[in-house]
Amino acid sequence: MNIPSFDFPGLETREDLAGFLAGVLESSTEYSIIAIGSDGRIVLWNEGARRLYGYEPAEIVGQPHTVLHTEEDARAGLPEQMMERVLREGKFEGTVERRRKDGSRFTARVVKTPRRDAHGQLTGFLLISRDMTDEIRLAEIQRAKDEADAANRAKNEFLSRMSHELRTPLNSILGFGQLLERSAAGERQQRHAEYVLKAGRHLLTLIDEVLEISRIESGNLSLSVEPALLAQGVQDALDLVGPLADHRGISIDTQLCEVAGAHVLADSQRLKQILLNVLSNAVKYNRTDGSVRVSATVEDEAIVIRVSDTGPGIAAEDLPRLFVPFDRLGAEASEIEGTGLGLALSRGLAEAMGGTLDATSEVGTGSTFELRLATSEPKVAFGPERARPGNAAPRLPACRVLYVEDNVSNLRLVEEVLADDNVEIIAAATGRIALDLAPGANADVILLDMNLPDMTGDDVLRELRACPDTAATPVIVLTADATTGTRRLMRELGASAHLTKPIDIDLLRTTLADNTRISVSKPTDGPR
């Protein structure tokens, strides 16, 4: 008998079709195809079913189909309910729990349909199923990733906002504190200004370290890991900690002959930050007239830098607490300054650079901190390095500054900082006012805050760069947002420099002098 609904060569009789379907049945290894008789027993079992459930055809054919259901579903009558639904609706399709021969469970996507003879009489059921375990696992992984990404974005937004909200008031505190320190009439006023600056800088350090630890935890810390000269990093840290050591009568002995000229894989600034933290602790928590020894050795393609002190030491049970944020091991009750974050941050930085930071100690003898970093070949020099700027900020030439800032205290601070220079400041409290003023202001430099009441600083910068009259005007971003992402964005948008609040007065003056369109050495006739 011909079968007109099929137009394939070789499928002209029912026997041909039966053979074809049998081949499809056996070759479908990804799908479990099971035929169930009207009495509920399994009558056909393909290779896909064997792979999925683990039963050989000889041991499963003739068994009730309920053996494939979990015990809980069988007790709840789910197999019978599924059969009734198939008979009522003509099909069941859904995701259900299944049980393998070894007792393990998996989630399957099943399609169950009735089988009927030519007279419409029920002869059984056809059950096609597929293992969904991998798909479910991948979906869960993707969902977890999406949730982590969302949490990470929320955290970054929070860090950016907190950086701004905390730094903005500190800008006034430290800025005017610096001015008070410079203009103090007597020793008493000088001491008061020093107290203000000391407390403000302590709070600023705490804010920076909390933000740094948060960036490390979220994987958003920006590092430039490259060959770094170890001796230079040690010397830079020693130069900074030297005055504190001299004040306390602490001698520092360095033994770096073994690693002279050696390079390590590190971010130079972060290396100095770690060494400074460790050295500062070695001095602060040392005994009066004690000593600190800095040594380095090469061990298994790594350099180990050891900083040992002659302090009181730390009990073995307290050593794990050294790297716990805010845990100062009782030192908070002493007069020794600290935030309790330096070592936690240092360890995080070391690990982010592929290294380690650990400590050993003995009560009554002292402590030793070990920083391990991978060795590296020296970096190829492509040109002479720029000379470091001097400490004295240059006097500004006569120039015009457009300052885009909505905070009155910040505006007054910059006006005071530049009061002794022949500088005209044009203030704009909103981004739109700044964009209206800028084309005709003929400003030599623009100071731009990022958080404005009507638009974002990056939008203002985009429009400034798009306008022919201001496209070449130097723009210095002056903001409380100290995040790496903001720095990168401002650089990409064409900012000439990026300064964070609280401002360093000398750094602000130097940056203005370097970025105004009028050279510092060029004579001028005063503001235009």
FENBELMO-V618287 format. One record per pair of residues at least 4 apart in sequence whose ideal C-beta (glycine too) atoms are under 8 Angstrom apart, sorted by the first residue. I is the first residue (numbers start at 1). J is the second residue. D is the distance in Angstrom with one decimal. If there is no record, write none. Layout:
# FENBELMO-V618287
i: (I,I)
j: (J,J)
d: (D,D)
This chain:
# FENBELMO-V618287
i: (1,1,2,2,3,3,3,3,3,6,6,10,10,11,11,11,12,13,14,15,16,17,18,19,20,21,22,23,24,25,25,25,26,26,27,28,28,28,28,29,29,29,30,30,31,31,31,31,32,32,32,32,32,32,32,32,32,32,32,33,33,33,33,33,33,33,34,34,34,34,34,34,34,34,34,34,35,35,35,35,35,35,35,35,36,36,36,36,36,36,36,36,36,37,37,37,37,37,38,38,38,40,40,40,40,40,41,41,41,41,42,42,42,42,42,42,43,43,43,44,45,45,45,45,45,45,46,47,48,49,49,49,50,50,50,50,52,52,52,52,53,53,53,53,53,54,54,54,55,55,55,56,57,59,60,63,65,65,65,65,66,66,67,68,68,69,69,69,69,69,69,69,69,70,70,70,70,70,71,71,72,73,73,73,73,74,74,77,78,78,79,80,81,82,82,82,83,83,84,85,85,86,86,86,86,86,86,86,87,87,90,90,91,91,91,92,92,92,92,93,93,93,93,94,94,95,95,95,95,95,96,96,96,97,97,97,97,98,98,98,98,98,98,99,99,99,100,100,100,106,106,106,107,107,107,107,108,108,108,108,109,109,109,110,110,110,111,111,111,112,112,112,112,113,113,114,114,114,114,115,115,115,115,115,116,116,116,116,117,117,132,133,134,135,136,137,138,139,140,141,142,143,144,145,146,147,148,149,150,151,152,152,152,152,153,154,155,155,155,156,156,156,156,156,157,158,159,159,159,159,159,160,160,160,160,160,161,162,162,163,163,163,163,163,163,163,164,164,164,164,164,164,165,166,166,166,167,167,167,167,167,167,167,167,167,168,168,168,168,168,169,170,170,170,170,170,170,170,171,171,171,171,171,171,171,171,172,172,172,172,173,173,173,173,174,174,174,174,174,174,174,175,175,175,175,175,175,175,176,176,176,177,177,177,177,177,178,178,178,179,179,179,179,179,180,180,180,180,180,181,181,181,181,184,184,184,184,185,186,187,188,189,190,191,192,193,194,195,196,197,198,199,200,200,201,202,202,202,203,204,204,205,205,206,206,206,207,208,208,209,209,209,209,209,210,210,211,211,211,212,212,212,212,212,213,213,213,213,213,213,214,215,215,215,215,216,216,216,216,216,217,220,220,221,221,221,221,222,222,223,223,223,223,224,224,225,225,225,225,225,226,226,226,226,226,226,227,227,227,227,227,227,227,228,228,228,228,228,228,228,228,228,228,229,229,229,229,229,230,230,230,230,230,230,230,230,230,230,231,231,231,231,231,231,232,232,233,233,233,233,233,233,234,234,234,234,234,234,234,235,236,236,236,237,237,237,237,237,238,238,238,238,238,240,241,241,241,241,241,241,242,242,243,244,244,244,244,244,245,245,245,245,245,246,248,248,248,249,249,250,250,250,250,250,250,251,251,251,252,252,252,252,252,252,253,253,253,253,254,254,254,255,255,255,255,256,256,256,256,258,258,258,259,259,259,259,261,262,262,262,262,263,263,263,263,263,264,264,264,264,264,264,265,265,265,265,265,265,266,266,266,266,266,267,267,267,268,269,270,270,270,270,271,271,271,272,273,273,273,273,274,274,274,274,274,274,275,275,275,275,276,277,277,277,277,277,278,278,278,278,278,278,278,279,279,279,279,280,280,281,281,281,281,281,282,282,282,282,282,282,282,282,283,283,284,284,284,285,285,285,285,285,285,286,286,286,286,286,286,286,287,287,287,290,290,290,291,291,292,292,292,292,293,293,293,294,294,294,295,295,295,296,296,296,296,297,297,297,298,298,298,298,299,299,299,301,301,302,302,302,302,302,303,303,303,303,304,304,304,305,305,305,305,306,306,306,306,307,307,307,308,308,308,308,309,309,309,310,310,311,311,312,312,312,313,313,313,313,313,313,313,314,314,314,314,314,314,314,314,315,315,315,316,318,318,319,319,319,320,321,321,322,322,322,322,323,323,323,323,324,325,325,325,326,326,326,327,328,328,328,330,331,331,332,332,338,340,341,342,343,343,344,345,346,346,347,347,347,348,349,350,350,350,350,350,350,351,351,351,353,354,354,355,355,355,355,356,356,356,357,357,357,357,358,358,358,359,359,359,359,360,360,360,361,361,361,361,362,362,389,391,392,393,393,393,393,393,393,394,394,394,394,395,395,396,396,396,396,396,396,396,396,396,397,397,397,397,397,397,397,397,398,398,398,398,398,398,398,399,399,399,399,399,399,399,399,399,399,400,400,400,400,400,400,400,400,400,401,401,401,401,401,401,401,401,401,401,401,401,402,402,402,402,402,402,402,402,402,402,403,403,403,403,403,403,403,403,404,404,404,404,404,404,404,404,404,404,405,405,405,405,405,405,405,405,405,406,406,406,406,406,406,407,407,408,409,410,410,410,411,411,412,413,413,414,414,414,414,415,415,417,417,417,417,418,418,418,418,422,422,422,423,424,426,426,426,428,428,428,429,429,430,430,430,430,430,431,431,431,431,431,431,431,431,432,432,432,433,434,434,434,434,435,435,435,435,437,438,438,438,438,438,438,438,439,439,439,440,442,443,444,444,444,444,444,445,445,445,445,445,445,445,445,445,446,446,446,446,446,446,447,447,448,448,448,448,448,448,448,448,448,449,449,449,450,450,450,450,450,450,450,450,451,451,451,451,451,452,452,452,455,455,456,457,457,457,458,458,458,458,459,460,461,461,461,461,461,461,461,462,462,463,464,464,464,464,465,465,465,465,466,467,472,473,474,474,474,474,474,475,475,475,476,476,476,476,476,476,476,476,477,477,477,477,477,478,478,478,478,479,479,479,479,479,480,480,481,481,482,482,483,484,485,486,486,487,487,488,489,490,490,491,491,496,497,497,497,499,499,499,499,503,503,504,505,506,507,508,509,510,511,512,513,518,518)
j: (13,14,12,13,11,12,13,14,17,11,17,16,20,16,17,20,16,17,18,19,20,21,22,23,24,25,26,27,28,33,44,46,46,47,47,33,46,47,48,47,48,51,48,130,48,128,129,130,46,48,49,51,52,53,108,127,128,129,130,44,46,48,49,126,127,128,42,44,45,46,49,65,126,127,128,129,42,43,44,115,124,125,126,127,40,41,42,43,65,124,125,126,127,41,42,43,123,124,122,123,124,64,65,66,79,83,62,63,64,65,60,61,62,63,64,65,61,62,124,61,49,50,55,57,60,61,50,51,52,53,55,60,54,55,56,57,100,108,129,131,60,68,98,100,101,100,101,102,59,60,101,60,61,63,67,67,69,79,125,127,74,79,99,98,99,73,74,78,79,96,97,98,99,74,97,98,99,105,75,99,76,78,79,96,97,78,79,81,82,96,83,84,85,86,92,112,87,125,88,89,92,90,91,92,112,113,114,125,114,122,113,114,111,112,113,110,111,112,113,109,110,111,112,109,110,107,108,109,110,132,107,108,110,105,106,107,108,105,106,107,108,110,129,103,104,105,104,105,106,131,132,133,131,132,133,136,129,130,131,132,129,130,132,127,128,129,127,128,129,125,126,127,128,125,126,122,124,125,126,122,123,124,125,126,120,121,122,123,121,123,136,137,138,139,140,141,142,143,144,145,146,147,148,149,150,151,152,153,154,155,156,218,219,220,157,158,159,214,218,160,218,220,483,485,161,162,163,211,214,215,483,164,481,483,485,486,165,166,211,167,207,211,480,481,482,483,168,450,451,479,480,481,480,170,207,480,171,204,207,480,481,482,500,501,502,172,407,410,480,501,173,174,200,203,204,207,501,502,175,409,410,413,480,501,502,503,176,409,410,413,177,196,200,502,178,197,200,201,204,502,503,179,410,413,417,502,503,505,180,413,416,181,193,196,197,200,182,197,505,183,413,416,417,505,184,189,192,193,196,190,193,194,197,189,190,192,193,189,190,191,192,193,194,195,196,197,198,199,200,201,202,203,204,502,205,206,337,339,207,208,502,209,339,210,339,341,211,212,482,213,339,341,342,345,214,341,215,482,483,216,221,345,348,349,217,325,341,344,345,348,218,220,221,222,484,221,345,348,349,352,348,484,485,348,349,352,484,484,488,267,270,352,353,267,268,265,266,267,353,354,265,266,267,268,376,379,263,264,265,376,377,378,379,232,233,263,264,265,266,267,268,271,376,233,261,262,263,378,234,256,259,262,263,264,271,296,303,305,235,256,259,260,261,262,236,268,237,266,268,271,272,275,238,254,256,275,294,296,305,239,240,272,275,241,272,275,276,279,242,252,254,279,294,276,245,252,276,279,280,283,246,252,247,248,250,280,283,284,250,251,252,283,292,250,283,286,288,288,289,283,286,289,290,291,292,290,291,292,279,283,291,292,293,294,291,292,293,294,293,294,295,293,294,295,296,260,294,295,296,296,297,298,296,297,298,303,378,296,298,303,375,375,376,377,378,379,271,303,373,374,375,376,353,354,373,374,375,376,270,271,353,355,373,271,349,353,272,273,274,349,352,353,275,353,373,276,277,345,346,349,278,346,349,350,357,371,279,305,307,371,280,281,342,343,345,346,282,307,343,346,357,369,371,283,292,294,307,284,342,285,309,342,343,369,286,292,307,308,309,311,367,369,292,309,336,337,338,309,311,312,331,336,367,290,291,292,309,310,311,366,310,311,312,309,310,311,309,310,307,308,309,310,306,307,308,305,306,307,305,306,308,303,304,305,306,303,304,306,302,303,304,375,303,304,372,374,375,355,372,373,374,375,372,373,374,375,370,371,372,370,371,372,373,368,369,370,371,368,369,371,366,367,368,369,366,367,368,365,366,366,367,363,364,366,361,362,363,364,365,366,367,318,319,322,329,359,361,363,367,319,361,363,361,322,329,359,360,361,324,327,329,327,329,343,359,343,344,347,357,344,340,341,344,339,340,341,340,332,338,340,334,336,338,338,340,342,344,345,346,347,357,348,349,350,357,351,356,357,352,353,355,356,357,371,372,373,355,356,357,373,373,374,371,372,373,374,370,371,372,369,370,371,372,369,370,372,367,368,369,370,367,368,370,365,366,367,368,366,367,510,506,506,505,506,507,509,510,513,509,510,513,520,421,520,418,421,422,423,509,512,513,516,520,422,513,516,518,519,520,522,524,422,423,518,524,525,526,527,422,423,424,444,445,516,517,518,524,527,423,424,426,441,442,443,444,527,528,418,423,424,425,426,443,444,445,446,447,512,516,426,428,434,437,438,441,443,445,446,447,411,414,425,426,427,428,446,447,428,431,434,446,447,448,449,452,457,460,410,411,414,427,428,429,447,449,478,429,430,449,451,452,453,411,449,412,413,414,449,501,415,427,416,417,503,418,425,447,508,419,425,503,505,508,509,423,425,509,512,524,526,527,527,527,437,441,443,433,434,437,433,453,434,452,453,454,455,435,452,454,455,456,457,459,460,436,454,455,437,438,446,448,460,460,463,464,467,441,443,446,464,467,469,470,473,467,469,470,469,528,473,473,474,516,517,518,473,474,475,476,496,512,515,516,517,464,470,473,474,475,476,476,478,457,460,461,475,476,477,478,479,495,457,478,479,456,457,458,477,479,480,481,486,456,457,479,480,481,456,457,460,459,460,460,461,477,479,462,489,490,493,463,464,465,475,477,490,493,494,495,466,493,467,470,471,473,475,470,471,493,494,471,471,517,517,496,497,515,516,517,494,495,496,495,496,497,498,499,511,512,515,490,495,497,498,499,499,501,503,508,486,498,499,500,501,500,501,486,500,486,500,487,488,489,490,498,491,498,492,493,495,498,495,498,515,511,514,515,503,507,508,511,507,508,508,509,510,511,512,513,514,515,516,520,522,524)
d: (6.3,6.4,5.8,7.5,6.7,6.7,7.2,7.0,6.2,4.6,6.8,5.8,7.9,4.8,5.5,5.9,5.7,7.1,6.1,6.4,6.3,6.2,6.3,6.6,6.6,6.2,6.5,6.0,6.2,5.7,7.8,5.1,6.0,5.7,7.8,5.9,6.2,7.5,5.2,5.2,5.0,6.1,6.1,6.9,4.8,5.7,7.2,5.6,7.1,4.6,4.0,7.8,4.4,6.9,7.7,7.6,6.9,4.6,7.1,7.5,4.4,6.1,6.5,7.4,7.6,5.5,6.1,6.5,6.0,7.4,5.3,7.4,7.6,4.4,7.8,7.6,7.4,5.0,3.5,7.1,6.1,7.5,5.8,7.7,6.4,6.9,5.8,6.7,4.9,5.2,4.4,7.6,6.2,5.2,7.7,4.8,7.4,4.5,5.4,5.8,5.1,5.5,5.7,7.3,8.0,7.6,5.7,6.5,5.6,7.0,5.7,5.5,6.7,5.6,7.6,5.7,6.5,7.9,6.7,7.4,4.9,6.6,7.1,4.5,5.5,5.6,7.4,6.4,6.1,5.7,7.5,7.9,7.4,6.5,6.4,6.8,7.7,7.7,7.1,5.8,7.4,6.4,7.5,5.3,6.1,4.8,3.6,6.0,5.5,3.8,5.0,7.0,5.4,7.8,7.6,5.2,7.8,6.8,8.0,7.3,5.2,4.9,7.7,5.7,6.3,4.5,4.9,6.4,5.4,8.0,7.9,7.1,6.6,6.9,5.1,7.3,5.1,6.3,6.3,7.7,6.3,3.9,7.0,7.4,6.5,7.0,6.3,5.8,6.2,7.7,6.6,6.4,6.4,6.5,5.4,6.4,6.5,7.2,6.0,5.7,5.1,7.1,6.4,4.9,5.2,6.6,5.7,6.4,6.3,7.5,7.1,7.0,7.1,7.1,5.2,7.3,7.3,4.4,7.9,7.9,7.2,4.9,7.7,7.6,6.6,6.0,7.2,5.5,7.7,6.4,7.5,6.1,5.7,5.9,7.7,6.2,7.8,6.8,5.7,7.5,4.6,8.0,7.2,6.7,7.5,5.7,4.9,7.4,6.9,5.6,7.7,5.0,7.7,4.7,6.0,5.7,4.4,6.4,6.0,6.1,6.6,5.0,5.1,6.3,7.1,4.3,7.6,4.8,7.4,5.8,7.2,5.0,7.9,6.8,5.2,5.8,7.7,5.8,7.9,7.4,4.9,4.7,6.2,5.6,5.3,6.1,5.8,6.1,5.0,5.3,5.3,6.2,6.2,6.2,6.3,6.4,6.2,6.2,6.2,6.3,6.3,6.3,6.2,6.2,6.3,6.3,6.1,6.4,6.4,6.2,6.4,5.4,7.7,7.5,6.3,6.2,6.2,6.9,5.4,6.3,7.0,6.3,7.3,7.1,6.3,6.0,6.1,5.8,5.7,7.2,6.3,6.7,5.6,5.1,7.6,6.9,6.1,5.8,7.5,5.9,7.3,6.0,6.2,5.5,5.1,6.1,6.1,7.6,5.6,7.2,4.1,5.0,7.5,6.6,5.0,7.6,6.2,7.6,6.9,3.5,8.0,6.8,6.8,4.7,6.1,7.9,6.5,7.5,4.7,6.3,6.3,5.7,5.9,6.5,5.7,7.7,7.1,4.5,5.5,7.6,5.8,6.9,6.7,3.8,4.3,6.1,5.8,4.3,6.8,6.2,5.9,6.7,4.6,7.1,6.4,6.4,4.5,6.9,7.0,4.0,7.7,6.9,7.9,4.2,7.4,6.2,5.7,7.0,6.2,6.2,7.5,6.3,5.8,4.3,4.5,6.0,6.6,6.9,5.0,6.2,7.8,5.7,7.3,7.5,6.2,7.3,7.7,4.2,7.1,6.7,4.0,6.7,6.3,3.9,4.0,7.8,5.4,5.6,6.8,6.3,6.6,6.4,6.4,6.6,6.7,6.3,6.0,6.4,6.1,6.0,6.4,6.5,6.3,7.1,6.3,6.6,6.6,7.5,6.5,6.3,6.2,6.2,6.2,6.3,4.7,7.0,6.4,6.2,7.4,6.4,5.9,4.0,6.9,5.2,6.4,6.7,6.4,7.1,7.7,6.5,7.2,5.4,7.7,7.8,6.4,6.4,6.5,6.2,5.4,6.2,6.2,4.7,4.4,8.0,7.4,5.0,7.5,4.0,7.1,6.0,7.7,7.2,7.6,7.9,7.7,5.6,7.7,3.9,7.8,4.6,6.5,6.0,6.5,5.1,7.8,5.6,6.3,5.5,5.5,7.3,7.2,7.9,7.7,7.9,7.9,5.9,4.2,7.5,6.7,4.2,6.3,5.5,4.2,7.4,6.1,6.1,5.7,7.5,4.6,7.4,4.6,5.7,7.8,7.0,7.6,7.9,5.7,7.6,6.4,7.5,5.7,5.3,6.6,5.2,7.9,6.6,6.2,7.2,6.1,5.8,7.2,6.6,7.3,7.6,6.3,7.7,6.6,7.4,6.4,4.3,5.2,6.0,6.2,6.9,6.6,6.1,6.3,7.8,7.2,6.3,6.9,4.8,7.9,6.2,5.4,3.8,4.4,5.4,5.9,6.6,7.3,6.9,7.6,5.7,6.0,7.9,6.3,4.6,5.5,6.0,6.2,7.5,6.3,6.6,8.0,6.8,5.3,7.4,4.2,7.5,5.6,4.9,7.1,7.9,6.2,7.1,6.3,5.9,4.5,5.1,5.4,7.3,5.5,6.6,6.0,7.9,4.7,7.3,7.9,8.0,7.3,4.7,7.8,6.7,6.5,7.2,4.9,7.1,7.9,4.7,7.5,6.9,7.0,4.2,7.5,6.3,7.2,7.1,5.3,6.4,5.6,6.4,4.4,7.3,6.4,5.6,8.0,7.8,7.2,6.0,6.5,7.0,4.7,6.7,5.1,7.3,7.3,5.3,4.1,6.5,6.1,6.0,6.8,6.4,6.3,4.6,7.6,4.6,6.6,4.2,5.1,7.4,5.5,6.4,7.9,6.2,6.6,6.3,6.4,4.8,7.8,6.5,6.4,7.7,7.6,5.9,6.5,7.9,7.2,6.5,6.4,4.4,5.6,6.0,6.8,6.2,5.8,7.3,7.7,7.3,5.9,6.6,4.2,6.6,7.2,4.7,6.4,4.9,7.8,6.6,7.8,4.8,7.1,6.5,7.0,7.4,6.0,5.9,7.4,5.6,8.0,6.9,7.2,7.8,6.2,4.6,5.3,7.6,4.0,7.4,7.7,7.5,6.4,7.7,5.3,7.5,7.2,7.0,4.8,7.5,7.2,6.8,7.9,4.0,7.7,6.7,4.9,6.0,4.5,7.9,6.1,6.1,7.1,6.6,4.0,6.6,7.5,5.3,6.6,7.0,5.2,7.7,7.7,7.5,4.7,7.2,7.3,5.5,7.6,5.0,7.7,5.7,6.6,4.8,7.1,7.3,5.5,7.8,7.5,5.7,8.0,6.8,7.6,5.3,7.7,6.5,5.6,7.8,5.2,6.4,5.4,6.2,7.4,5.8,8.0,5.6,5.6,7.1,5.0,7.2,4.5,7.9,7.6,5.6,7.1,5.3,7.9,6.9,4.9,7.8,6.1,7.2,4.3,8.0,4.9,5.7,7.8,7.7,4.7,5.2,6.1,7.0,6.8,7.9,4.9,5.1,4.2,5.6,5.4,5.6,5.9,5.2,5.8,7.0,6.9,7.7,4.0,7.1,5.8,7.6,7.9,5.7,7.7,7.5,5.7,6.2,7.7,6.2,7.3,4.8,6.0,7.8,7.3,5.5,5.6,5.2,5.2,5.0,7.8,6.6,6.4,5.4,4.5,7.6,4.1,6.7,5.8,4.8,5.8,4.4,7.7,5.4,6.3,7.7,7.2,6.9,7.8,5.5,6.1,6.3,7.7,6.5,6.3,6.3,5.6,6.3,7.9,4.4,6.2,6.5,4.4,5.9,4.2,6.1,7.8,7.4,6.7,6.7,7.7,6.6,7.4,5.9,6.6,5.2,4.1,7.0,7.7,7.5,4.7,6.8,7.2,5.3,7.8,7.4,5.2,7.9,6.1,6.9,5.0,7.2,7.1,5.2,7.5,7.9,7.1,3.9,7.1,7.0,7.9,6.2,7.2,7.6,7.5,4.1,7.7,3.8,4.8,7.2,7.1,6.7,4.5,5.1,6.4,7.5,6.8,4.2,7.5,5.7,6.6,6.0,5.7,7.3,7.1,7.3,7.9,6.9,4.8,7.0,5.7,6.2,5.3,4.0,7.2,7.4,3.9,7.0,4.9,5.6,7.9,5.8,7.5,4.1,6.9,5.0,7.8,5.0,7.5,7.3,7.6,4.8,6.7,6.8,6.4,5.0,5.3,5.9,6.5,7.4,5.9,7.0,5.1,7.0,6.3,7.0,5.6,7.4,6.1,7.3,8.0,4.8,6.5,6.7,6.6,6.1,5.3,4.0,7.7,4.6,7.2,6.4,6.0,5.5,7.0,5.5,7.1,7.8,4.4,4.8,6.8,4.2,6.8,6.7,4.9,5.8,6.9,7.7,6.6,5.2,5.1,7.7,7.0,7.7,7.2,7.2,4.6,7.7,4.8,6.6,6.9,7.9,5.7,5.4,6.8,7.4,6.2,6.4,6.7,7.3,7.4,6.4,5.7,6.3,6.4,7.5,6.3,6.9,7.0,7.6,6.4,5.9,7.9,5.4,6.4,7.0,4.5,6.8,7.8,7.9,7.4,5.7,6.6,7.3,3.8,6.4,5.6,6.7,4.4,3.8,5.6,6.2,7.6,6.9,5.8,5.8,4.6,7.6,6.4,4.6,5.4,3.9,7.6,7.4,6.8,4.3,6.4,5.6,6.8,6.2,5.9,7.8,7.7,6.1,6.5,5.4,7.2,7.7,5.0,6.8,6.9,6.2,7.1,7.1,4.8,7.4,6.0,4.0,6.3,7.6,6.7,6.0,7.7,7.6,4.5,4.5,5.3,7.1,4.8,7.6,6.3,7.9,6.2,5.6,4.5,6.9,6.9,7.5,5.7,7.0,4.7,7.1,5.4,5.0,5.5,6.2,6.4,5.5,7.0,5.4,6.7,7.9,7.7,6.1,6.1,5.7,6.8,3.5,7.2,6.4,3.9,7.8,5.2,6.8,7.6,6.9,7.0,7.2,7.1,7.0,6.3,7.0,4.8,6.2,7.2,6.3,6.6,6.6,6.4,5.9,7.1,6.0,6.7,6.3,6.3,6.0,7.6,7.0,4.8,6.8,6.3,6.2,6.1,6.3,4.6,7.5,7.0,6.3,7.5,5.6,6.7,4.9,7.3,6.3,8.0,7.1,4.2,7.9,4.2,6.6,6.5,7.1,5.2,5.7,7.1,5.9,4.6,7.7,6.3,5.9,7.0,5.8,4.8,4.8,7.1,4.7,6.9,5.0,6.8,6.9,7.6,7.1,7.7,7.7,6.5,6.5,6.9,4.3,4.7,7.5,7.6,4.3,7.2,6.3,6.3,6.3,7.7,6.5,5.1,6.4,6.2,4.0,5.2,6.2,7.2,4.6,5.0,7.5,5.7,6.2,6.7,6.2,6.0,7.1,4.9,6.6,6.4,6.2,6.1,6.3,6.3,6.3,6.0,6.0,4.9,5.7,6.4)
